């Protein structure tokens, strides 16, 4: 089974090659993202493997099918970048990685909270310059603070458990409450109550029509002044320009992002010698109370190994028709 692996970095090649060794899969690796401009590369392949910023729209799917590709194996949990209806219409099967390492993303969300709170990013640069003054570095105790978690799937649940360990009051919102979290002492409330009462709000929900720009001018108005917003899920959950406006007014006191709505133009690449053509993103980076990382929340040894193993397993299951348990379309 010949598989074209798109958006492939050296670490992807290593982990996928190790997992596919000795199987019937023949992997070919492409650094480029899958799009209408690159879809011609799939000629003579049976399957493709893609990542979060590949553009798998209806036209791409039609071209894949025309060239003989019948399966798409995503190396991620989210699938908002795939036209699932088009895949169903074309009888192209789509698989994802439903669970790789929830704690990796949850721990990164906590790392953003701790960095913003204790200002370790600023302290690091001060000390390297011989400046040991503490003025401007004051933080607050997490114990006793109210943390709102929007979305309590595997990652959100892991985040809630960590924050309970800090001694925080944890409010949750999800369409399907977790009995395990309720037993742990977390409280499920409405989104309005979560916005109103939380000192810190962390987003762990999928991107869909109902969550697009979940953080916007109207929802921010319901929050405490100086609220901390953390997003390690999908960039379009946060309206970037309206978040900047809230930073200016002090409504947002801290903003931690591992994802960004227009990240597909810049993330996962070395842009250090380029001028980034995104004025909103560039402006966001000028705020001292903003920390942005480049979609690295999932990036641990354990998570990468599990992503590779599940991706290979999905392809082999498709090949042998033994299981369709992760089929999306």
C-alpha positions as CSV (number, residue, x, y, z in Angstrom):
1,X,0.0,0.0,0.0
2,X,1.7,3.2,-1.2
3,X,1.1,6.2,1.1
4,X,2.0,9.8,0.4
5,X,2.7,11.6,3.7
6,X,2.2,15.4,3.5
7,X,3.3,18.1,5.9
8,X,6.1,15.8,6.9
9,X,8.9,17.0,9.2
10,X,12.0,15.0,10.1
11,X,10.4,13.9,13.4
12,X,7.3,12.6,11.5
13,X,9.5,10.7,9.1
14,X,11.4,9.0,12.0
15,X,8.3,8.0,14.0
16,X,6.2,6.8,11.0
17,X,9.1,4.9,9.5
18,X,9.7,3.1,12.7
19,X,6.1,2.1,13.1
20,X,5.7,1.1,9.4
21,X,8.8,-1.0,9.4
22,X,8.0,-4.6,8.5
23,X,4.4,-3.8,7.4
24,X,2.9,-3.8,3.9
25,X,3.0,0.1,3.9
26,X,5.4,1.9,1.6
27,X,5.7,5.5,2.8
28,X,6.8,8.5,0.7
29,X,7.4,11.8,2.5
30,X,6.6,15.3,1.3
31,X,7.3,18.5,3.3
32,X,4.7,20.4,1.3
33,X,1.1,20.6,2.5
34,X,-1.7,18.9,0.6
35,X,-3.7,21.4,-1.5
36,X,-4.9,21.9,-5.0
37,X,-1.4,23.0,-5.9
38,X,0.3,19.8,-4.6
39,X,-2.4,17.2,-5.1
40,X,-0.8,16.1,-8.4
41,X,1.9,14.5,-6.2
42,X,-0.4,11.7,-5.3
43,X,-0.4,10.0,-8.7
44,X,0.4,6.3,-8.2
45,X,-0.4,6.4,-4.5
46,X,-3.2,4.5,-2.8
47,X,-3.5,6.7,0.3
48,X,-2.5,10.0,1.8
49,X,-1.6,11.0,5.3
50,X,-2.2,14.6,6.3
51,X,-1.9,17.0,9.3
52,X,-3.8,20.0,10.7
53,X,-3.0,22.6,8.1
54,X,-3.5,20.5,5.0
55,X,-6.4,21.9,2.9
56,X,-8.5,18.8,2.2
57,X,-11.5,20.5,0.5
58,X,-14.0,19.1,-1.9
59,X,-11.8,19.8,-5.0
60,X,-8.8,18.2,-3.4
61,X,-10.9,15.1,-2.5
62,X,-12.3,14.9,-6.0
63,X,-8.8,15.0,-7.4
64,X,-7.6,12.4,-4.9
65,X,-10.4,10.0,-5.9
66,X,-9.7,10.6,-9.6
67,X,-6.0,9.6,-9.1
68,X,-7.0,6.4,-7.3
69,X,-6.7,7.5,-3.6
70,X,-9.4,5.9,-1.5
71,X,-8.3,6.7,2.1
72,X,-7.1,9.8,4.0
73,X,-5.2,9.1,7.3
74,X,-5.1,12.2,9.5
75,X,-2.3,12.5,12.0
76,X,-4.3,14.7,14.3
77,X,-7.5,14.6,16.4
78,X,-9.3,17.5,14.7
79,X,-10.8,17.2,11.2
80,X,-12.2,20.7,10.6
81,X,-9.8,21.0,7.6
82,X,-11.5,18.1,5.8
83,X,-14.7,18.3,3.8
84,X,-16.3,15.1,5.3
85,X,-19.4,15.3,3.1
86,X,-17.3,15.5,0.0
87,X,-15.3,12.5,1.2
88,X,-18.5,10.6,1.8
89,X,-19.9,11.5,-1.6
90,X,-16.6,10.4,-3.3
91,X,-16.4,7.2,-1.1
92,X,-13.0,8.3,0.2
93,X,-12.6,7.1,3.8
94,X,-11.2,9.4,6.4
95,X,-9.5,8.3,9.6
96,X,-8.1,10.4,12.5
97,X,-6.2,9.9,15.7
98,X,-8.9,10.2,18.4
99,X,-6.5,9.9,21.3
100,X,-2.8,10.4,21.3
101,X,-1.6,12.0,24.6
102,X,-4.2,14.2,26.2
103,X,-1.9,15.1,29.0
104,X,0.7,16.6,26.5
105,X,-1.7,19.4,25.4
106,X,-3.2,19.8,28.9
107,X,0.3,20.2,30.4
108,X,1.1,22.8,27.7
109,X,-2.0,24.8,28.6
110,X,-0.8,24.8,32.2
111,X,2.7,25.8,31.0
112,X,1.2,28.9,29.3
113,X,-0.8,29.7,32.5
114,X,2.3,29.5,34.6
115,X,4.5,31.5,32.1
116,X,1.9,34.3,31.9
117,X,1.2,34.4,35.6
118,X,4.8,34.3,36.9
119,X,6.2,36.0,33.8
120,X,9.0,33.5,33.4
121,X,9.4,34.5,29.7
122,X,10.3,38.1,30.8
123,X,12.4,37.0,33.8
124,X,14.5,34.7,31.6
125,X,15.6,37.5,29.3
126,X,16.2,39.9,32.3
127,X,18.5,37.4,34.0
128,X,20.5,36.8,30.8
129,X,21.1,40.5,30.7
130,X,22.2,40.7,34.3
131,X,19.0,42.3,35.5
132,X,17.7,40.7,38.7
133,X,15.1,43.3,39.6
134,X,11.7,41.9,40.4
135,X,9.6,44.9,39.6
136,X,7.0,44.0,37.0
137,X,7.3,40.3,37.6
138,X,4.6,39.8,40.3
139,X,2.2,37.0,39.8
140,X,-0.6,35.5,41.8
141,X,-1.3,32.2,43.6
142,X,-3.3,29.7,41.5
143,X,-4.7,28.1,44.7
144,X,-8.2,29.3,45.2
145,X,-8.6,30.8,41.8
146,X,-11.6,29.9,39.5
147,X,-10.7,28.2,36.3
148,X,-13.2,27.7,33.5
149,X,-12.6,24.8,31.1
150,X,-14.6,24.9,27.9
151,X,-14.8,21.3,26.6
152,X,-14.1,18.3,28.8
153,X,-13.1,15.6,26.4
154,X,-9.8,13.7,27.0
155,X,-7.6,16.8,26.9
156,X,-10.1,19.0,28.8
157,X,-10.5,16.4,31.5
158,X,-6.7,16.1,31.9
159,X,-6.5,19.8,32.2
160,X,-9.2,19.9,34.9
161,X,-7.4,17.2,36.9
162,X,-4.2,19.2,36.9
163,X,-5.9,22.5,37.9
164,X,-7.7,20.7,40.8
165,X,-4.3,19.6,41.9
166,X,-3.3,23.3,42.1
167,X,-6.3,23.8,44.4
168,X,-8.4,25.7,41.9
169,X,-12.1,25.9,41.7
170,X,-12.9,24.3,38.3
171,X,-16.0,25.2,36.3
172,X,-16.7,23.1,33.2
173,X,-18.9,23.5,30.1
174,X,-19.6,20.6,27.8
175,X,-22.6,19.1,26.1
176,X,-21.8,15.8,27.7
177,X,-20.7,16.2,31.4
178,X,-18.2,13.8,32.8
179,X,-19.2,12.0,35.9
180,X,-15.6,11.4,36.8
181,X,-14.9,15.1,36.8
182,X,-18.0,15.8,38.9
183,X,-16.8,13.2,41.4
184,X,-13.4,15.0,41.4
185,X,-15.2,18.2,42.5
186,X,-15.5,20.0,39.2
187,X,-18.8,21.9,38.6
188,X,-20.6,22.0,35.3
189,X,-22.2,25.4,34.6
190,X,-23.6,27.3,31.7
191,X,-21.2,29.2,29.4
192,X,-22.5,32.5,30.7
193,X,-21.7,31.5,34.3
194,X,-18.3,30.2,33.3
195,X,-17.5,33.5,31.5
196,X,-18.7,35.5,34.4
197,X,-17.0,33.7,37.3
198,X,-13.7,32.5,35.9
199,X,-10.3,34.1,36.5
200,X,-8.8,31.8,33.9
201,X,-10.6,30.3,30.8
202,X,-9.0,27.5,28.9
203,X,-10.4,26.3,25.6
204,X,-10.4,22.5,24.9
205,X,-13.3,22.2,22.4
206,X,-13.4,21.3,18.7
207,X,-13.8,23.9,16.0
208,X,-17.3,23.9,14.3
209,X,-20.0,26.3,13.4
210,X,-21.1,26.8,17.0
211,X,-17.6,27.4,18.4
212,X,-16.1,29.5,15.6
213,X,-14.9,32.8,17.2
214,X,-16.2,31.6,20.6
215,X,-14.1,34.3,22.2
216,X,-15.3,37.5,20.7
217,X,-16.4,41.0,21.7
218,X,-19.7,39.9,23.0
219,X,-18.5,36.9,25.1
220,X,-15.5,38.9,26.4
221,X,-17.9,41.6,27.7
222,X,-19.3,38.9,30.0
223,X,-16.0,38.1,31.6
224,X,-14.0,39.5,34.5
225,X,-11.7,42.4,33.8
226,X,-8.2,41.0,33.5
227,X,-9.3,37.5,32.6
228,X,-6.7,35.0,31.4
229,X,-7.6,33.3,28.1
230,X,-5.7,30.1,27.0
231,X,-6.2,28.4,23.7
232,X,-4.5,25.2,22.8
233,X,-7.3,23.8,20.6
234,X,-8.0,25.5,17.3
235,X,-7.0,29.1,16.3
236,X,-10.4,30.1,15.0
237,X,-12.0,29.7,18.5
238,X,-10.6,33.2,19.2
239,X,-11.4,36.3,17.2
240,X,-7.8,37.6,17.1
241,X,-8.6,41.3,16.4
242,X,-11.3,41.5,19.0
243,X,-8.9,39.8,21.5
244,X,-6.4,42.5,20.7
245,X,-9.0,45.2,21.4
246,X,-9.7,43.5,24.7
247,X,-6.0,43.5,25.5
248,X,-5.9,47.3,25.0
249,X,-8.8,47.9,27.4
250,X,-7.6,45.4,30.0
251,X,-10.5,43.1,29.7
252,X,-8.0,40.4,28.8
253,X,-5.2,40.6,31.3
254,X,-3.3,37.6,29.9
255,X,-3.5,35.7,26.6
256,X,-1.8,32.4,25.9
257,X,-2.1,30.9,22.4
258,X,-0.6,27.7,21.0
259,X,-2.8,28.1,17.9
260,X,-3.8,30.9,15.6
261,X,-6.6,31.3,13.1
262,X,-4.2,32.1,10.2
263,X,-1.4,29.8,11.4
264,X,-1.3,27.7,8.2
265,X,0.7,30.5,6.6
266,X,3.4,30.5,9.2
267,X,3.4,27.7,11.8
268,X,5.6,24.7,11.6
269,X,8.1,26.6,9.4
270,X,11.2,28.7,10.2
271,X,10.1,32.2,9.4
272,X,13.0,33.9,11.2
273,X,14.4,35.4,8.0
274,X,11.1,36.4,6.6
275,X,8.7,39.4,7.2
276,X,5.5,37.8,8.4
277,X,2.7,39.2,6.3
278,X,0.1,39.3,9.1
279,X,-0.3,42.6,10.8
280,X,-2.8,41.2,13.4
281,X,-0.4,38.5,14.4
282,X,2.6,40.8,14.5
283,X,0.7,43.3,16.7
284,X,-0.3,40.5,19.1
285,X,3.3,39.6,19.7
286,X,4.1,43.2,20.9
287,X,2.0,42.8,24.1
288,X,4.1,41.8,27.2
289,X,1.1,39.9,28.5
290,X,0.8,37.6,25.5
291,X,2.6,34.4,25.0
292,X,2.3,32.6,21.6
293,X,3.8,29.1,20.9
294,X,3.8,27.5,17.4
295,X,1.2,24.7,17.9
296,X,3.6,22.6,20.0
297,X,1.1,21.5,22.6
298,X,1.0,18.0,21.2
299,X,4.8,17.8,20.7
300,X,6.1,15.2,23.1
301,X,7.8,11.9,22.5
302,X,4.9,10.0,23.8
303,X,2.3,11.8,21.7
304,X,4.4,11.6,18.4
305,X,4.9,7.9,18.9
306,X,1.2,7.3,19.5
307,X,0.2,9.4,16.6
308,X,2.5,7.4,14.3
309,X,1.3,4.1,15.7
310,X,-2.4,5.0,15.3
311,X,-1.9,6.4,11.8
312,X,-0.1,3.2,10.7
313,X,-2.8,1.1,12.4
314,X,-5.6,3.0,10.7
315,X,-4.0,2.4,7.3
316,X,-3.4,-1.3,8.0
317,X,-7.0,-1.7,9.2
318,X,-8.3,-0.1,6.1
319,X,-6.0,-2.4,4.1
320,X,-7.2,-5.6,5.7
321,X,-10.8,-4.5,6.3
322,X,-10.5,-5.8,9.9
323,X,-11.8,-2.6,11.6
324,X,-13.6,0.6,10.7
325,X,-13.9,1.9,14.3
326,X,-12.2,5.2,13.6
327,X,-13.9,6.0,10.3
328,X,-15.2,9.5,10.0
329,X,-16.6,9.5,6.5
